[in-house]
Amino acid sequence: MKNFDVVVVGAGQAGIAMGYYLKEAGLSFLLLDANSQIGDSWRQRYESLVLFTPRAYSSLPGLPMRGDQEGFPSKDEVAAYLEEYVKHFNLPVMLDTIVKKVSKNDRGFEISTNHGVLGAKQVVIASGAFQKPYIPILFNEPESDLFQIHSSSYRSPSQIPDGPVLVVGGGNSGAQIAAELTDDRQVFMAVSHPFKFLPLRVLGKSIFFWLERFGLLHAGIDTKKGKWFQKQSDPIFGKELKSLLAQKKITLKPRVEKIQSNEVIFADKSKQSIRNIIWATGFTPSYDWIDIDGVTSRDGKPIHKRGLSPVKGLYFIGLPWQYQRGSALICGVGRDAKFLISYVRQSNR
């Protein structure tokens, strides 16, 4: 069994940011990832995806993303950048590796994979915020001939059969998907709260420039600004959806209450015949493979303070609001990795 100072589970943006600081610290470590290529989690997302963070806010520590720093990168550009980052810093990665179990023993941790068992003094869980796609069980209609798909499996409009489509969920992914489907079909969106729109640019600068300037982007959850910011509903970046709603190219509906055959019944008791549903309803945590008591709560969420687990030597990174708004974004994972590395180094002595 090979042993390392640190094993990082996940080689996405959070994992490789951690890898940067682990290499800088001179520790022996290995990044594990289930994909066949670095960046595949981005490549597998819908074809038209463009980040709402400009390149200046889409870089990891030590290596700026190439291109116009005010421009917005595509998902394939992000994937290529992450792959370049791993090669540039020569980070050790084991791909096509499924982690089946992480357990603890007297010597440290055991990581059981489809390629055997690894040992580590410490483990960093960087498996990301997008784990198990969530579709409300209430709406799983086995006898319905509705075409249903989660937004994580959506790639392009050509994938969706003809007929009206309902996008359930009011986040940025749902907004972008709904917008591109308006070209050739009737589109509805069902949301449970009003939209809050933010422009991509203000006075010629990215909205993220202003969020940083006013001390909000990286404000910690233990600060006044951070506590206020965390209470705000997530905005829709850009004005495309707002424009389409005004033009009545997208019809807004309240929360879905029931589905009967091809008819959807909404919270206001209105009904609509639908042929297709895209569930942009987010994800739920999936940490069943961590076989250590005290790591997750009853509802399956990680127990941590700023990424520090109650279990000595076990850490999390890349979680939404792990410490600040950017914790699950490329612009923020480096800050969390830099915070964690001091604890990793101390525990490795």
Secondary structure by P-SEA (a helix, b strand, c coil): cccccbbbccccaaaaaaaaaaaaacccbbbbbcccccccccccccccccccccccccccccccccccccccccaaaaaaaaaaaaaaacccccccccccccccccccbbbbcccbbbbccbbbbccccccccccccccccccccccccccccccccccccccbbbbccccaaaaaaaaaacccbbbbbbbcbbbbbbbcccccccaaaaaaaacccccccccaaaaaaaaccccccccaaaaaaaaccbbbbcccccccccbbbccccbbbbbcbbbccbbbbbbccccccccccccccccccccccccccccccccccccccccccccccaaaaaaaaaaaaaaaac
